[in-house]
Amino acid sequence: MDILRVAILEFCRQRPTSTFCPSEVVRRLYPESWRHFLPEIRSKAMEMYKNGEILVTQKDEPIDPNLDPKGPIRISKPKGK
């Protein structure tokens, strides 16, 4: 079981109409060392985005799934799912 994937999907379930920052997920999972997991959560989010499981945006716009995003990203449940 992939704990980061499950956690992201759980956040999407809890917040079906809003976005959230990847750091919120790892802060809940690893409150003492969440910064250490930021690269992993961003990588997992992009993998899930490419698979159509989630939506990843910057400034309320979907990002190119083939690029490594620079700067803050937001995660949400895909539209219509």
N, C-alpha and C positions, 0 to 999 in steps of 0.2 A: 504494500500500500504506500502510495506517495503522499506523505503528510501535507506537503505544501499544496498539492493539487486539491486535496480534500478540504483544506482550510480555505482556499480561494473559493471553491464552490459553495462552501458553507456561508462565507461572507455574501456571496451573490444571492443565496437563498434568503438570508436575513435582511438584505437590502435590495429588494427586487427593482426598485425605481430610482436608486441613487448609485453614485460612483464611490469608490474608496481608493485610498492610496495603498500600494503594496506594503508599505511600512506598517500599516495598521495590522495586517495579518501577522507579520513576524513579531510585532510588539506583543500581541496576545499570546503567541506560541512561546516566545523566548524573551520575556520581559527584561532579563538582565543582560542579554547579549544580542539583542535584535539587530543591531547595526552589522554584525558579522554575517547575517543572513540576507542582507539586501541584494547582493548580486544574484544569489540563488533564487529569491522570490521573483525578481525581475525576469530572470531567464525562464523560470517556470511559467510566468504569466505570458511571455511571448510564445512559448511552445503551445500553451493552451489557446492563445489567440489564433495562431496559425492553424490549429485543429478546429477552430470554430466554436470552442467551448465557452469563451468569454469575449468581451470587447475591450480593447485597450485604446485609450484616447490621450491626446494632449490638447489642451485648450478646447475641449469639447468636440474635437475632430478625431475620427479614427486614424490611427497611424498606419504607415506602410508596414505590413507584417514581415517584409523581407529585410527591413533595416533595423539596426540596433538603436533604439530611441535614446536621444540625449535629453537630459533634464527630467522633470517630474512627469510621471504617467498616472493615469487613473484606470481602474478596472471596474467593469460592470457586467451585468447579465446581458447577453446579446439581445438586440431588439427582436421582438416577436417570439421569444422563447420563454 
